[in-house]
Amino acid sequence: MSVICLALTIYYLVVILRIILGMVTEFGRIPWGHPVRRITDLLGKVVDPLLRPIRRLLSPVRMGGMNLDLSPLVLLIGLLVIQRILC
């Protein structure tokens, strides 16, 4: 049971890191070859398979001239609920 709890915690942290690095790459205008961009892309390959179904169900929220993607927040809440149930 503790292995599952550890895996959920690590995945939770990976999702948070993906969110932060995604904002840095978008707002910081990081070029495509930069190592931060590569790490963000790698984390996206781990996180995006769970985000895609949520994004299909939940459209982005319009905020002025930009869209706010709430799917990572839904995923984080889901991970916390699963962790509370199992651990």
N, C-alpha and C positions, 0 to 999 in steps of 0.2 A: 504494500500500500504506500509506503514512503517513497518508492521509486516513482510512482504515478504523481504523487504530490510534488516531488522535485521536478519532474518533467513539466508539469503544469506551471510551476513557478518560473522555470527557465523560459518556457514559451511565452509567458506573460511578459517577462523582461525583454524578450526578443521583439515582441509586438511594440512595446513602448520605445525601444531603440529604433525600430523601423519608422515609427511616427516622427520621432525627433529628427532622425537623419533625413527623412523625406521632406520635412519642413526646411531643414538647412539647405538641401540641394535645390529646392524650388525657390526659396526666398533669397538664398545666398548666391544664386547663379553659379553653381559649381559646374565646371566643364565636364564633358562626358568621360574623358580619360582619367579624371582625378580619382585617387583611391577611395575617397568618401563616397563617390558615386558608385564605384564597384561594390563596396560593402553594402550600400543601400540596395543595389540590384540583387545581391546575394540574399539579403534578409527578405527582400520581396518574394524571392522564389520559395522561401520557407513560409511566409505569412500569407501571401496572396491566394493560395488555394482555399483557405478558409474564409478569406474576405470576399471572394467572388460571389458565392451564393448570397451573402448578406447584401452586397451591392446590388444584386438583381432584385432583391425585395425592397430595399431602402434607397430611394433616390437622394442625391445630394441636396442639401439645404442652400438656397440662394441667400448670400449675404453681401449685399451691395454688388460689386463687380466680380465677385468670386463665388465659387461653390464650396461648401463645407461638407466633406465626406465623413459621415457619422459611423460608417461601418467598423472602423477600428475600435471605437468606443463600445459598440454593441458586442464585438468579439471579446474585449477585455471584461465586460460585465458577464458575458457567458462563461468565460474561463474562471472568473471568481465564483460564480454560482456552482459550477462543476467542482471546483476545488473545495468549496464549503460542504458539498454533499459527500464527496469521497474522502476527504481528509479529516 
